[in-house]
Amino acid sequence: MNQKVKMKLLYQQEKLPIFQNRMYDTEAEAKACPTGDMQLVENQKTGLIYNAAFRSELMVYDEHYQNEQALSPLFKEHLESVSSIIDRCIGRDSLVEVGCGKGFFLEMLLTKGFDITGFDPTYEGNNQKVMKHYFEAGVGIKAKGLVLRHVLEHIQDPFNFLVQLKEANGGSGKIYIEVPCFDWICEHKAWFDVFYEHVNYFRISDFHRMFGNVIESGRLFGNQYLYIVAELSTLRKPKINIKDSVVFPNDFTHNIDEPSQAAIWGGSVKRCHLCTTQIKNRSTNQYCHRYQPC
């Protein structure tokens, strides 16, 4: 008989908006947006951190979802850094970007002379180097390297997803993975970066337990993101390291009810996450969500 895996509860919130980048035409639609609960746990078998209350059937991405950051000069500098890492650790030939989104980074690499093909069923452009479907076994492409930027935090079973990518690529090759850094979130008590859309939260040590050969790893974008470059062939099921167990801050949300000590810049998702979380902590039923006026 299988024993139930133990979970260590780290943090919880109820009825958070399920999307952080979903645009609405009216205030009424925004306030009526679907919500979900956050039960952030550390799996005591694998050591992985995720939302145990996540419901994947709620996540329907369509043309109203907008998460492009490439208009920011600072973010463009970040992408330049990423391209340098990929060039140094993997090379420019025979690359695949899994979940390329709007295709900005892929097109940036193409202009630099990289040979790269993108896969994303939600892609809306007309670049012939992007396939509007998933990268999976049978697509007829075996890459020297896979690029996986800000995808894995959205996948309910990240290890099995990596297994599928490995199999789709013939069992070998290198992979670049970039995700938000959970250590940074804890260090800065950044409760505004714990939201429903991200089911997983990673530390660099998680990937060292998942891969036998991590070629390079580090932090990017003001330490908010982490990256690793690893050999796909060395992928293995992670096992928790008790000595590296998560130390979650007890006062994670201590400043939510202290607006005099907070500055709000802009009217986007994190402002609304502040309002939503702050109101919930005051035990009311009022909510504030992001919306796009007509």
C-alpha positions as CSV (number, residue, x, y, z in Angstrom):
1,M,0.0,0.0,0.0
2,N,1.4,3.4,-1.0
3,Q,1.9,5.8,1.9
4,K,0.7,9.3,1.6
5,V,3.5,11.7,1.0
6,K,4.0,14.2,3.9
7,M,3.8,17.9,3.1
8,K,5.2,20.8,5.2
9,L,2.9,23.8,5.0
10,L,4.8,27.0,4.4
11,Y,2.2,29.6,3.5
12,Q,-1.5,29.9,2.6
13,Q,-4.0,32.4,1.3
14,E,-7.6,31.9,0.1
15,K,-9.3,33.0,-3.2
16,L,-6.4,34.6,-5.0
17,P,-7.0,35.6,-8.7
18,I,-5.8,32.7,-10.8
19,F,-4.1,34.9,-13.4
20,Q,-1.6,37.7,-12.9
21,N,-1.5,38.7,-16.5
22,R,-5.1,38.3,-17.7
23,M,-6.5,41.5,-19.2
24,Y,-10.2,42.3,-18.7
25,D,-12.3,44.8,-20.7
26,T,-14.4,46.0,-17.8
27,E,-14.1,46.4,-14.0
28,A,-17.0,44.1,-13.5
29,E,-15.4,41.3,-15.4
30,A,-12.2,41.7,-13.4
31,K,-13.9,41.6,-10.1
32,A,-15.7,38.4,-11.2
33,C,-12.5,36.7,-12.2
34,P,-12.0,33.1,-11.1
35,T,-10.0,32.6,-7.9
36,G,-8.1,29.7,-6.3
37,D,-6.5,28.9,-3.0
38,M,-2.8,28.9,-2.2
39,Q,-1.4,26.2,0.0
40,L,2.4,26.4,-0.5
41,V,4.0,23.2,0.7
42,E,7.4,21.5,0.7
43,N,7.1,17.9,-0.4
44,Q,8.9,15.8,2.3
45,K,9.9,13.1,-0.3
46,T,11.2,15.2,-3.2
47,G,11.9,18.5,-1.4
48,L,10.0,20.4,-4.2
49,I,7.9,23.4,-3.3
50,Y,4.4,23.9,-4.9
51,N,0.8,24.9,-4.4
52,A,-1.0,21.7,-3.1
53,A,-4.3,23.4,-3.8
54,F,-3.6,24.2,-7.5
55,R,-6.3,23.2,-10.0
56,S,-4.9,23.0,-13.5
57,E,-8.3,22.9,-15.1
58,L,-8.8,26.6,-14.1
59,M,-5.8,27.7,-16.2
60,V,-7.1,28.5,-19.7
61,Y,-4.7,30.7,-21.6
62,D,-6.1,32.7,-24.5
63,E,-5.6,36.0,-26.4
64,H,-6.5,38.0,-23.3
65,Y,-3.4,36.8,-21.5
66,Q,-0.5,39.2,-21.8
67,N,2.9,38.8,-20.1
68,E,5.3,40.3,-22.6
69,Q,8.1,42.3,-20.8
70,A,10.3,42.9,-23.7
71,L,9.4,46.6,-24.1
72,S,11.4,47.3,-20.9
73,P,15.0,48.3,-21.6
74,L,16.1,46.7,-18.3
75,F,14.4,43.4,-19.3
76,K,16.1,43.6,-22.7
77,E,19.5,43.8,-20.9
78,H,18.4,40.6,-19.0
79,L,17.7,38.8,-22.2
80,E,21.1,39.8,-23.6
81,S,22.6,38.1,-20.5
82,V,20.6,35.0,-21.1
83,S,21.6,34.8,-24.8
84,S,25.3,35.0,-23.7
85,I,24.8,32.1,-21.2
86,I,23.2,30.0,-23.9
87,D,25.9,30.9,-26.4
88,R,28.7,30.0,-23.9
89,C,27.2,26.8,-22.4
90,I,25.2,25.3,-25.3
91,G,26.2,27.1,-28.5
92,R,24.2,28.6,-31.4
93,D,23.4,25.5,-33.5
94,S,20.2,23.3,-33.4
95,L,18.3,24.9,-30.5
96,V,14.6,24.6,-29.5
97,E,12.8,27.1,-27.3
98,V,9.9,25.3,-25.5
99,G,7.1,27.7,-24.7
100,C,8.4,30.6,-26.7
101,G,5.3,32.7,-26.1
102,K,5.1,35.8,-28.3
103,G,8.5,34.9,-29.8
104,F,10.5,38.0,-28.8
105,F,13.4,36.1,-27.3
106,L,13.5,33.6,-30.2
107,E,13.6,36.4,-32.8
108,M,16.3,38.1,-30.8
109,L,18.4,35.0,-31.0
110,L,17.7,34.6,-34.7
111,T,19.0,38.1,-35.4
112,K,22.2,37.1,-33.5
113,G,22.7,34.1,-35.8
114,F,21.4,31.4,-33.6
115,D,19.7,28.4,-35.3
116,I,16.6,28.0,-33.1
117,T,13.0,26.7,-33.5
118,G,10.2,27.7,-31.2
119,F,7.2,25.6,-30.0
120,D,4.1,27.2,-28.5
121,P,0.5,26.4,-29.2
122,T,-0.6,29.9,-28.2
123,Y,1.9,31.7,-30.6
124,E,0.1,34.4,-32.6
125,G,2.8,35.6,-35.0
126,N,3.8,34.4,-38.5
127,N,7.5,33.5,-38.0
128,Q,8.0,30.2,-39.8
129,K,10.6,29.2,-37.1
130,V,7.8,28.8,-34.6
131,M,5.6,25.7,-34.5
132,K,2.1,26.2,-33.0
133,H,2.1,23.0,-31.1
134,Y,3.9,21.3,-28.2
135,F,7.5,20.0,-28.4
136,E,6.9,16.2,-27.9
137,A,8.0,12.9,-29.2
138,G,7.4,12.6,-33.0
139,V,7.9,16.2,-34.0
140,G,11.0,15.2,-36.0
141,I,13.5,17.6,-34.3
142,K,16.4,16.6,-32.1
143,A,18.1,19.6,-30.7
144,K,21.6,20.1,-29.2
145,G,20.0,22.3,-26.6
146,L,16.5,23.1,-25.2
147,V,15.6,26.6,-23.8
148,L,13.0,26.6,-21.1
149,R,12.4,30.2,-19.9
150,H,9.6,30.8,-17.3
151,V,7.6,27.7,-18.2
152,L,8.4,25.2,-15.5
153,E,6.8,27.2,-12.7
154,H,3.5,26.9,-14.5
155,I,3.6,23.1,-14.9
156,Q,1.9,21.0,-12.2
157,D,4.3,18.1,-12.4
158,P,7.6,19.7,-13.4
159,F,9.8,16.5,-13.1
160,N,7.6,14.4,-15.4
161,F,7.4,17.4,-17.8
162,L,11.2,17.4,-17.9
163,V,11.1,13.6,-18.5
164,Q,8.8,14.2,-21.5
165,L,11.1,16.8,-22.9
166,K,14.1,14.5,-22.5
167,E,12.2,11.7,-24.3
168,A,11.1,14.1,-27.1
169,N,14.7,15.1,-27.6
170,G,15.9,11.5,-27.9
171,G,17.2,11.3,-24.3
172,S,20.1,13.7,-24.6
173,G,21.2,17.3,-25.2
174,K,21.6,20.2,-22.9
175,I,18.8,22.3,-21.3
176,Y,18.7,25.9,-20.1
177,I,16.1,26.5,-17.4
178,E,15.1,29.9,-16.0
179,V,12.5,30.4,-13.3
180,P,11.7,32.8,-10.4
181,C,14.1,32.3,-7.4
182,F,12.3,31.1,-4.3
183,D,15.3,32.0,-2.1
184,W,15.0,35.6,-3.3
185,I,11.3,35.6,-2.5
186,C,12.0,34.4,1.1
187,E,15.0,36.7,1.6
188,H,12.9,39.7,0.6
189,K,9.6,38.5,2.1
190,A,8.2,39.1,-1.4
191,W,4.7,37.7,-0.7
192,F,3.6,39.5,-3.9
193,D,5.6,37.0,-5.9
194,V,3.6,34.0,-4.5
195,F,0.5,33.8,-6.7
196,Y,-1.8,31.2,-8.0
197,E,-0.5,31.1,-11.6
198,H,2.8,29.8,-10.5
199,V,2.2,26.3,-9.1
200,N,6.0,25.7,-8.5
201,Y,8.7,27.6,-6.6
202,F,12.3,26.6,-7.2
203,R,15.7,26.9,-5.6
204,I,19.0,26.2,-7.4
205,S,19.5,23.2,-5.1
206,D,16.3,21.7,-6.4
207,F,17.9,21.4,-9.9
208,H,21.1,20.0,-8.5
209,R,19.0,17.2,-7.0
210,M,17.1,16.7,-10.4
211,F,20.2,16.6,-12.6
212,G,23.4,14.6,-12.1
213,N,25.4,17.1,-14.2
214,V,24.6,20.8,-13.8
215,I,27.1,22.6,-16.1
216,E,26.4,26.1,-14.8
217,S,23.9,27.8,-12.4
218,G,23.3,31.2,-10.9
219,R,21.0,34.1,-10.4
220,L,19.8,36.8,-12.9
221,F,17.7,39.9,-13.1
222,G,18.7,41.4,-9.7
223,N,18.8,37.9,-8.3
224,Q,15.0,37.5,-8.8
225,Y,15.5,34.7,-11.3
226,L,17.7,31.6,-11.2
227,Y,19.0,29.6,-14.1
228,I,20.8,26.3,-14.7
229,V,22.3,24.6,-17.7
230,A,22.3,20.9,-17.4
231,E,22.7,17.6,-19.3
232,L,19.3,16.2,-20.1
233,S,20.7,12.6,-20.0
234,T,21.4,13.0,-16.3
235,L,17.9,13.8,-15.3
236,R,16.8,11.9,-12.1
237,K,14.0,12.0,-9.6
238,P,14.7,14.4,-6.8
239,K,15.1,13.3,-3.2
240,I,14.8,15.7,-0.3
241,N,17.9,16.8,1.5
242,I,16.9,17.4,5.1
243,K,20.0,19.6,5.6
244,D,18.7,21.8,2.8
245,S,15.1,22.0,3.9
246,V,13.2,25.3,3.3
247,V,13.5,27.9,6.0
248,F,10.4,30.0,5.5
249,P,10.2,33.4,7.2
250,N,7.6,33.5,10.0
251,D,6.9,37.2,9.3
252,F,6.5,36.7,5.6
253,T,3.5,39.1,5.4
254,H,4.5,41.4,8.2
255,N,4.3,44.6,6.1
256,I,0.9,44.0,4.4
257,D,-1.0,46.0,6.9
258,E,1.6,48.8,7.0
259,P,0.8,50.9,3.9
260,S,2.7,53.9,5.3
261,Q,5.9,51.9,4.7
262,A,5.0,50.7,1.2
263,A,5.4,52.5,-2.1
264,I,3.2,51.5,-5.1
265,W,4.5,52.2,-8.6
266,G,2.1,51.6,-11.4
267,G,-1.3,50.0,-11.5
268,S,-0.5,46.4,-12.5
269,V,-0.8,43.0,-11.0
270,K,1.4,43.5,-7.9
271,R,-0.6,46.5,-6.7
272,C,-3.8,44.5,-7.0
273,H,-2.1,41.5,-5.3
274,L,-1.3,43.9,-2.4
275,C,-4.9,45.0,-2.2
276,T,-6.3,41.5,-2.5
277,T,-4.0,40.0,0.1
278,Q,-4.3,42.9,2.5
279,I,-8.1,42.8,2.3
280,K,-8.2,39.1,2.9
281,N,-6.0,39.5,5.9
282,R,-8.7,41.8,7.3
283,S,-11.3,39.1,6.8
284,T,-13.6,40.9,4.4
285,N,-15.1,39.8,1.1
286,Q,-13.9,42.7,-1.0
287,Y,-11.4,42.2,-3.8
288,C,-9.3,44.3,-6.1
289,H,-8.2,42.8,-9.5
290,R,-6.4,44.1,-12.5
291,Y,-8.5,45.1,-15.5
292,Q,-8.0,46.9,-18.8
293,P,-10.4,49.7,-19.5
294,C,-12.3,49.7,-22.8
